[in-house]
Amino acid sequence: MNRKTGVSARVPDGSVFKDMAGAYVALMTPFTKKDTVNVAVLEQQVDYYAACGIRGLYVTGGTGEGLLLTLAERKHVLETVVRANAGRMRIIAHIGCINTNDAVTLARHAEKTGADWISSVAPVYFGQTFAAAHRHYTKIAAATGLPFLIYATAGTALDPERDARLFDIPNVMGMKYTGIDFYALQRLIWRLAHPAIFFAGMDPLFVPAFSSGCIAGCIGTTQNVVPRHFSRMFDAMTQGDFASAIRLQAEANRVLELLTESENWSHRKAMVRFIGLDVGAARPPYEPLTDAQYEALAARMREQGIVRENDALKGQK
């Protein structure tokens, strides 16, 4: 008799890490045709992803066009998400800005609003050095008592000796790692003076990332379109069923290939429209899809047969 042995997500002890493991959606921000935040659709997104077994939402990050929103809009989005969520999922507020003081403002707002964690990219455009990142993160972390998830983006190589210093900053308790060097990530973890949690940010590599023993979950864009694939991947791996997880990863990667074939982020948002959540177009410098472009994309998604059309509308009155 074969017995499947579950694999534990890497979650440190401590109340700050409780219930954090799992798949997260890097939430897209929905816009109306007048280019305002679409509150009704945002509420639908929250309900749908909760029903799909998603652990949490990463709000106003890169996928959420956070740097294309005003500070007032970012506050409005987070307030709406927290209210609609009503404690069902964990909420990570991405508060990164070009200006560190703006990030501090959003961090304080996130704590007041009821977010569970905050997160930020390193300095954008200005101050793109480790020293500047350390100053940036230190000032943000000091602004609230919330645990802080720093963000190592794709193209930024981990340096275990150097990057361990970021975890000496009070409240820095984890990292979203959008990279592929899990050996470097292991070496970073070995050097930390206190427990921390890590999430994979490379959507096509969730299964190998989890198998490295470093990862508690994933945060990504593709989860907007196939959320059940990622929540089921996580469940399968924790139950020791890697055959199912590998199959789900392969299907999600086919969707990801279609998702990323255009540089126009409106193409990505159109794929979420296909599942019944009309999140509108991406903001400039991107352009909306024409009706013909959307229909051509929808036809390809139907032909691919992985994503269920109008899935988010099923069960609604």
C-alpha positions in Angstrom: 0.0 0.0 0.0 1.4 3.4 -1.0 1.1 6.0 1.6 1.4 9.7 0.5 3.4 11.7 2.9 2.4 15.4 3.3 5.0 18.1 2.8 4.8 21.0 5.3 4.9 24.6 4.0 7.8 26.4 5.6 6.0 28.4 8.2 7.9 29.5 11.3 6.4 29.4 14.8 4.8 32.5 16.1 1.4 34.2 16.0 2.5 36.6 13.3 2.9 33.7 10.8 -0.4 31.9 11.7 -2.6 31.0 8.8 -0.2 32.7 6.3 0.7 29.6 4.2 -1.0 29.1 0.8 -1.7 30.7 -2.5 -2.2 34.4 -2.8 -3.6 36.5 -5.7 -1.6 39.6 -6.7 -4.9 41.3 -7.1 -5.7 43.3 -10.3 -7.3 46.7 -9.7 -10.6 47.0 -11.6 -11.5 50.2 -13.4 -14.7 51.5 -14.9 -15.0 52.8 -18.4 -14.5 56.3 -16.9 -11.1 55.1 -15.4 -12.3 55.1 -11.8 -11.9 52.3 -9.3 -14.7 49.8 -9.9 -15.9 49.0 -6.3 -18.6 46.6 -7.4 -16.2 44.4 -9.3 -13.5 44.7 -6.6 -16.1 43.2 -4.2 -16.8 40.4 -6.7 -13.1 39.6 -7.0 -12.8 39.3 -3.2 -15.8 36.9 -3.0 -14.6 34.8 -5.9 -11.1 34.3 -4.8 -12.2 33.4 -1.2 -14.5 30.8 -2.7 -11.6 29.4 -4.7 -9.6 28.6 -1.6 -7.1 31.4 -2.0 -5.3 32.1 1.2 -4.9 35.9 0.7 -4.7 38.9 -1.5 -1.7 41.1 -2.3 -3.3 44.5 -2.9 -2.0 47.4 -5.1 1.2 45.7 -6.1 2.7 45.7 -9.6 -0.2 43.5 -10.9 -2.6 45.9 -9.2 -1.0 48.9 -11.0 -0.2 50.4 -7.7 2.3 52.9 -9.0 -0.3 54.1 -11.6 -2.8 54.9 -8.8 -3.0 58.0 -6.7 -2.5 57.6 -3.0 -6.2 58.3 -2.5 -7.1 55.5 -4.9 -4.7 53.1 -3.2 -6.3 53.8 0.1 -9.8 53.4 -1.4 -8.9 50.0 -2.9 -7.4 48.7 0.3 -10.4 49.9 2.4 -12.8 48.2 -0.1 -10.9 44.9 0.0 -10.6 44.8 3.8 -14.3 45.5 4.2 -15.4 43.0 1.5 -13.0 40.3 2.8 -14.5 40.4 6.3 -11.6 38.4 7.7 -11.8 35.4 5.3 -8.4 35.8 3.7 -5.1 37.4 4.7 -4.6 40.9 3.3 -1.1 42.1 2.4 -1.1 45.7 1.4 1.7 46.7 -1.0 2.6 50.2 0.0 5.7 50.7 -2.2 6.1 54.1 -3.8 8.8 56.1 -5.6 8.8 58.5 -2.7 9.6 56.8 0.7 7.4 59.3 2.6 4.4 58.3 0.5 5.1 54.7 1.3 5.1 55.6 5.0 1.8 57.3 4.6 0.3 54.2 3.0 1.8 51.9 5.6 0.2 53.8 8.4 -3.1 53.7 6.5 -2.8 50.0 6.0 -2.4 49.4 9.7 -5.4 51.7 10.5 -7.5 50.0 7.8 -6.9 46.5 9.1 -4.5 44.9 6.7 -2.6 41.9 8.1 0.8 42.7 6.6 2.5 45.4 4.5 4.9 44.9 1.7 7.1 47.0 -0.5 9.4 46.9 -3.5 12.8 48.4 -3.1 13.3 52.0 -4.3 12.1 52.6 -7.9 14.0 54.7 -10.3 15.8 56.8 -7.6 18.0 55.2 -5.0 18.5 51.8 -6.6 21.3 50.7 -4.3 21.4 48.4 -1.3 22.1 51.2 1.0 19.1 53.2 -0.3 16.9 50.1 -0.1 18.0 49.6 3.5 17.1 53.2 4.4 13.8 52.9 2.5 12.7 49.7 4.3 13.9 51.0 7.7 11.7 54.1 7.5 8.7 52.1 6.3 9.1 49.4 8.9 9.3 52.0 11.7 6.0 53.6 10.7 3.8 50.7 11.9 3.7 47.6 14.0 2.6 45.5 11.1 4.8 42.6 9.9 6.7 43.7 6.8 7.2 41.5 3.7 10.0 42.9 1.5 10.0 42.2 -2.2 12.9 40.8 -4.2 11.9 41.3 -7.8 12.9 39.3 -10.9 16.3 40.3 -12.1 17.6 41.1 -8.6 20.0 38.4 -7.5 20.0 37.4 -3.9 23.1 38.0 -1.9 22.7 35.9 1.2 25.3 37.8 3.3 24.1 41.2 2.2 20.4 40.6 2.2 20.3 39.0 5.6 21.0 42.5 6.9 17.5 43.6 5.8 16.0 41.2 8.3 17.7 43.0 11.1 15.3 45.8 10.5 12.5 45.7 13.1 9.2 44.3 11.7 10.8 42.8 8.6 9.4 39.2 8.8 9.5 37.8 5.3 10.1 38.2 1.6 8.3 37.7 -1.7 11.0 36.2 -3.8 10.4 36.5 -7.5 13.5 34.7 -8.5 14.8 31.2 -9.3 17.9 30.6 -7.2 16.4 28.6 -4.3 19.9 27.6 -3.2 20.7 31.3 -2.6 17.4 31.5 -0.7 18.3 28.6 1.5 21.6 30.3 2.3 19.8 33.5 3.1 17.5 31.7 5.5 20.4 30.0 7.3 21.9 33.4 8.1 18.8 35.0 9.6 18.8 35.8 13.3 15.0 35.4 13.7 12.2 33.4 11.9 10.9 34.7 8.6 8.4 33.5 6.0 9.0 33.4 2.2 6.7 33.3 -0.8 7.4 32.4 -4.4 6.7 35.1 -6.9 7.6 33.1 -10.1 4.2 31.7 -11.1 5.6 28.9 -13.4 7.8 27.6 -10.6 5.6 27.2 -7.6 6.0 23.4 -7.4 9.8 23.4 -7.6 9.9 26.4 -5.3 7.8 24.6 -2.7 9.9 21.5 -3.0 13.0 23.5 -2.1 11.7 23.6 1.5 12.0 27.3 1.6 8.5 28.4 0.6 5.2 28.9 2.5 3.1 29.8 -0.5 3.0 31.8 -3.7 1.9 35.4 -4.7 1.3 36.0 -8.4 -0.5 37.3 -11.4 -1.7 34.1 -13.0 -3.7 33.3 -9.8 -6.1 36.0 -11.0 -7.1 33.8 -13.9 -6.7 30.2 -12.5 -6.9 30.7 -8.7 -8.1 27.1 -8.1 -5.1 25.7 -9.8 -2.8 27.4 -7.3 -4.9 26.7 -4.2 -5.1 23.0 -5.3 -1.4 22.9 -6.1 -0.7 24.0 -2.5 -3.2 21.5 -1.1 -1.8 18.6 -3.2 1.8 19.3 -2.2 1.0 19.5 1.5 -0.8 16.1 1.1 2.2 14.6 -0.7 0.4 14.4 -4.0 3.1 15.9 -6.3 1.7 14.1 -9.4 -1.4 16.2 -9.1 0.5 19.3 -8.3 2.8 18.9 -11.4 -0.3 18.4 -13.6 -1.9 21.6 -12.2 1.4 23.5 -12.6 1.6 22.5 -16.3 -1.9 23.6 -17.0 -1.4 26.9 -15.2 1.8 27.4 -17.2 -0.1 27.1 -20.4 -2.4 29.8 -19.2 0.6 31.9 -18.2 2.1 31.6 -21.7 -1.0 33.1 -23.1 -1.2 35.7 -20.4 2.3 37.0 -21.0 2.4 36.9 -24.8 1.5 40.6 -25.1 3.3 43.5 -23.5 -0.1 45.2 -23.1 -1.4 44.6 -19.6 -4.9 45.1 -20.9 -4.4 41.7 -22.5 -3.9 40.2 -19.0 -6.9 42.0 -17.6 -9.0 40.7 -20.5 -8.3 37.2 -19.4 -9.9 38.0 -16.1 -12.9 39.5 -17.9 -13.2 36.1 -19.6 -13.8 34.4 -16.2 -16.6 36.9 -15.5 -14.8 39.7 -13.6 -14.7 42.7 -15.9 -11.7 44.5 -14.4 -11.5 46.9 -17.3 -8.4 48.0 -19.2 -4.9 48.7 -17.8 -4.0 52.4 -17.3 -1.7 54.3 -19.7 0.9 53.7 -21.0 -1.2 50.7 -21.9 -4.1 50.8 -24.2 -7.5 49.0 -24.0 -8.2 46.0 -26.3 -10.6 46.5 -29.1 -13.7 44.3 -29.2 -12.1 42.3 -32.0 -8.9 41.8 -30.0 -10.9 40.6 -27.0 -13.0 38.2 -29.1 -9.9 36.7 -30.6 -8.3 36.2 -27.2 -11.5 34.7 -25.8 -11.6 32.3 -28.7 -8.1 31.1 -28.0 -9.0 30.6 -24.3 -12.0 28.5 -25.2 -9.8 26.5 -27.6 -7.2 26.0 -24.8 -9.9 24.6 -22.6 -8.3 25.3 -19.2 -10.0 28.4 -18.1 -13.8 28.2 -17.5 -15.6 31.1 -19.1 -17.7 33.2 -16.7 -16.6 30.9 -13.8 -16.9 33.8 -11.3 -20.5 34.3 -12.2 -21.6 30.7 -11.5 -23.9 30.5 -8.5 -24.8 34.2 -8.6 -28.4 35.2 -8.9 
